[in-house]
Amino acid sequence: MKAVTLDRIALAQQQRRALVVVTRLGDGMQCVVDRTDCSGELTLEPEQVAEANTLLASGRSTLLAAGDRLFARAYVPSPRLLIVGAVHIAQALAPMAAAAGFEVIVIDPRGAFASAERFPGVQLCDEWPDEALTRLGLDAATALVALSHDPKLDDPALELALPSKLFYIGALGSRRTHEKRLERLRAAGLGELTGRIHSPIGLDLGGRAPAEIAVSILAEVIQVRYRGAAG
């Protein structure tokens, strides 16, 4: 692979952007396709660009159907899980998600909760959620779960999450708690987007212990990642 292409891949990974490298197997000529551009020494037809773009979400690599031995390799950001609230469920969820291949960040400005003793080996962020999410960015390879059960923490995170490209948004709470949450979000002008929130959070597995709830949350995140919100 050419150095200029490698540099573009490295930059995209650093910025958590997906791209596809298309190589013509006959002569090795290449181009790079992302959501807004197709550039390089290899020129693609519009239908080939469209086909390559379909790989940006799936992360698959394949020979393009619309072309003469054009191999498209997708480079997508690693999946990431942002957990708002360093609560008991988060203590179980963080290592489970990491084992499933997610980059995990637990966000909570309350030092008594977000401590290395309670979350060994987990990346912690002590910023307020709105500050943390603005800095971290909310891309299409990221999921967010709001677990603090405190509107001062969960609501600002959800207000940023709802209009973003996040592939999953979930919030802990009973149906009554969620209805009150929806009222606040509607008042903030986000009523049309509140359907994106998974609440009650997680698949209905019947568990009630923190670790069991964590399993159900992670299962739903993985399901939505691969199948979409409709399951």
C-alpha positions as CSV (number, residue, x, y, z in Angstrom):
1,M,0.0,0.0,0.0
2,K,1.3,3.4,-0.9
3,A,2.6,5.8,1.8
4,V,0.1,8.5,1.0
5,T,-2.8,6.0,1.5
6,L,-1.3,4.8,4.8
7,D,-1.1,8.3,6.0
8,R,-4.8,8.9,5.2
9,I,-5.8,5.8,7.0
10,A,-3.8,6.7,10.1
11,L,-5.3,10.2,10.1
12,A,-8.8,8.8,9.7
13,Q,-8.3,6.3,12.5
14,Q,-7.1,9.1,14.8
15,Q,-10.1,11.2,13.9
16,R,-12.5,8.2,14.2
17,R,-13.6,8.5,10.6
18,A,-14.5,5.6,8.3
19,L,-13.0,5.2,4.9
20,V,-12.7,2.6,2.1
21,V,-9.5,2.0,0.1
22,V,-10.3,0.6,-3.4
23,T,-7.5,-1.2,-5.2
24,R,-7.6,-2.3,-8.8
25,L,-6.0,-5.8,-8.6
26,G,-4.7,-5.7,-12.1
27,D,-2.2,-2.8,-11.6
28,G,-2.4,-1.8,-8.0
29,M,-3.9,1.7,-8.6
30,Q,-5.8,3.0,-5.6
31,C,-8.3,5.6,-4.5
32,V,-9.8,6.4,-1.1
33,V,-13.6,6.8,-0.6
34,D,-15.2,8.5,2.4
35,R,-18.6,10.0,3.0
36,T,-17.9,13.2,1.1
37,D,-15.1,12.4,-1.4
38,C,-13.4,9.9,-3.7
39,S,-9.8,10.8,-4.5
40,G,-6.6,9.1,-5.7
41,E,-5.0,7.8,-8.9
42,L,-7.9,5.4,-9.6
43,T,-11.1,6.9,-11.0
44,L,-14.4,5.2,-10.1
45,E,-17.8,5.3,-11.7
46,P,-20.6,6.8,-9.6
47,E,-22.1,3.3,-9.0
48,Q,-18.7,2.1,-7.8
49,V,-18.4,5.0,-5.4
50,A,-21.9,4.3,-4.1
51,E,-21.1,0.6,-3.6
52,A,-17.9,1.4,-1.7
53,N,-19.9,3.8,0.5
54,T,-22.1,1.0,1.6
55,L,-19.1,-0.5,3.3
56,L,-18.5,2.5,5.5
57,A,-21.2,1.5,7.9
58,S,-20.8,-2.3,7.8
59,G,-17.0,-2.3,7.9
60,R,-16.9,-5.2,5.4
61,S,-14.2,-5.6,2.7
62,T,-15.1,-7.2,-0.6
63,L,-14.7,-7.2,-4.4
64,L,-17.0,-4.6,-5.9
65,A,-19.7,-6.0,-8.0
66,A,-19.7,-2.9,-10.3
67,G,-16.1,-3.1,-11.5
68,D,-13.3,-5.1,-13.0
69,R,-11.5,-6.8,-10.0
70,L,-11.8,-3.8,-7.7
71,F,-11.1,-4.8,-4.1
72,A,-12.6,-2.5,-1.5
73,R,-11.2,-2.6,2.0
74,A,-13.0,-0.7,4.8
75,Y,-11.3,0.9,7.7
76,V,-13.7,1.9,10.4
77,P,-13.2,3.2,13.9
78,S,-13.2,0.7,16.7
79,P,-16.6,0.5,18.5
80,R,-16.7,2.7,21.6
81,L,-19.1,2.7,24.6
82,L,-19.5,5.9,26.6
83,I,-21.0,5.3,30.0
84,V,-22.4,8.2,31.9
85,G,-22.5,7.5,35.6
86,A,-20.0,5.4,37.6
87,V,-22.7,3.3,39.3
88,H,-22.8,-0.4,40.2
89,I,-24.2,-1.4,36.7
90,A,-21.3,0.4,35.1
91,Q,-18.8,-1.5,37.2
92,A,-20.1,-4.7,35.6
93,L,-20.7,-3.3,32.2
94,A,-17.3,-1.7,31.6
95,P,-15.2,-4.9,31.7
96,M,-17.9,-6.9,29.8
97,A,-17.9,-4.3,27.0
98,A,-14.1,-4.2,26.9
99,A,-14.0,-8.0,26.5
100,A,-16.5,-7.6,23.6
101,G,-14.0,-5.3,21.8
102,F,-15.4,-1.9,22.8
103,E,-13.3,1.0,23.8
104,V,-14.9,2.0,27.1
105,I,-15.0,5.4,28.8
106,V,-16.8,6.0,32.1
107,I,-17.8,9.6,32.6
108,D,-18.7,11.0,36.0
109,P,-17.4,14.1,37.8
110,R,-18.1,12.6,41.2
111,G,-14.7,11.4,42.4
112,A,-16.2,9.1,45.0
113,F,-17.9,7.1,42.3
114,A,-15.4,7.3,39.4
115,S,-12.3,6.0,41.2
116,A,-9.6,3.6,40.0
117,E,-10.5,1.4,43.0
118,R,-14.0,0.9,41.8
119,F,-13.0,0.7,38.1
120,P,-9.6,-1.0,37.8
121,G,-8.1,-0.8,34.4
122,V,-11.1,1.3,33.0
123,Q,-10.6,4.7,31.3
124,L,-12.3,7.3,33.6
125,C,-13.3,10.8,32.8
126,D,-14.1,13.3,35.6
127,E,-15.5,16.0,33.4
128,W,-19.2,16.9,33.3
129,P,-20.9,14.8,30.6
130,D,-21.6,17.7,28.2
131,E,-17.9,18.8,28.4
132,A,-16.7,15.2,28.0
133,L,-18.9,14.4,25.0
134,T,-18.1,17.6,23.3
135,R,-14.4,16.8,23.6
136,L,-14.7,13.1,22.7
137,G,-17.0,13.5,19.8
138,L,-20.1,11.4,19.0
139,D,-19.5,9.4,15.8
140,A,-21.4,6.6,14.2
141,A,-19.2,3.9,15.8
142,T,-20.1,5.1,19.3
143,A,-22.8,4.1,21.7
144,L,-23.9,6.0,24.8
145,V,-25.6,4.7,27.9
146,A,-26.8,7.1,30.7
147,L,-26.8,5.2,33.9
148,S,-26.4,7.8,36.7
149,H,-30.2,8.2,37.4
150,D,-29.4,11.8,38.0
151,P,-30.9,14.4,35.6
152,K,-28.0,16.7,36.2
153,L,-25.7,14.2,34.6
154,D,-27.9,12.2,32.2
155,D,-29.9,15.0,30.7
156,P,-27.0,17.1,29.3
157,A,-25.5,13.9,27.8
158,L,-28.8,13.0,26.2
159,E,-29.3,16.5,24.8
160,L,-26.0,16.2,23.0
161,A,-26.5,12.5,22.0
162,L,-29.9,12.8,20.4
163,P,-29.0,14.9,17.4
164,S,-25.6,13.1,16.9
165,K,-24.7,10.1,14.8
166,L,-24.4,7.7,17.7
167,F,-25.6,4.2,16.7
168,Y,-27.1,3.6,20.2
169,I,-28.5,5.7,23.0
170,G,-29.9,4.1,26.1
171,A,-31.0,5.5,29.5
172,L,-31.6,3.7,32.8
173,G,-34.9,4.2,34.6
174,S,-38.4,3.1,35.1
175,R,-41.2,4.0,32.6
176,R,-42.3,6.7,35.0
177,T,-38.8,8.1,35.3
178,H,-38.4,8.0,31.5
179,E,-41.7,9.8,30.9
180,K,-40.4,12.7,33.2
181,R,-37.1,12.6,31.2
182,L,-39.0,12.9,28.0
183,E,-40.9,15.9,29.3
184,R,-37.6,17.6,30.0
185,L,-36.2,16.8,26.6
186,R,-39.3,18.0,24.9
187,A,-39.0,21.3,26.7
188,A,-35.4,21.5,25.4
189,G,-36.8,21.2,21.9
190,L,-35.7,17.6,21.3
191,G,-39.1,16.0,21.2
192,E,-38.8,14.6,17.7
193,L,-35.6,12.8,18.5
194,T,-36.6,11.2,21.8
195,G,-37.6,8.0,20.1
196,R,-33.9,7.2,19.7
197,I,-33.6,6.5,23.4
198,H,-33.7,2.8,24.4
199,S,-35.6,2.9,27.7
200,P,-36.2,0.7,29.7
201,I,-32.6,0.0,28.7
202,G,-31.4,-3.4,27.6
203,L,-33.0,-6.5,26.3
204,D,-35.7,-7.9,28.5
205,L,-33.8,-10.9,29.9
206,G,-35.6,-10.8,33.2
207,G,-32.5,-10.1,35.3
208,R,-32.5,-7.6,38.2
209,A,-28.9,-7.8,39.6
210,P,-26.5,-5.1,38.4
211,A,-24.4,-7.7,36.5
212,E,-27.5,-9.1,34.9
213,I,-28.7,-5.7,33.8
214,A,-25.2,-5.0,32.4
215,V,-25.5,-8.2,30.3
216,S,-28.9,-7.1,28.9
217,I,-27.5,-3.6,28.1
218,L,-24.5,-4.9,26.3
219,A,-26.6,-7.4,24.4
220,E,-28.9,-4.7,23.1
221,V,-26.0,-2.5,22.1
222,I,-24.5,-5.3,20.1
223,Q,-27.9,-6.2,18.6
224,V,-28.4,-2.6,17.4
225,R,-24.9,-2.3,16.1
226,Y,-25.4,-5.2,13.8
227,R,-29.1,-5.2,13.1
228,G,-30.2,-1.6,13.5
229,A,-32.6,-0.1,16.0
230,A,-35.5,-2.4,14.8
231,G,-33.6,-5.5,15.9
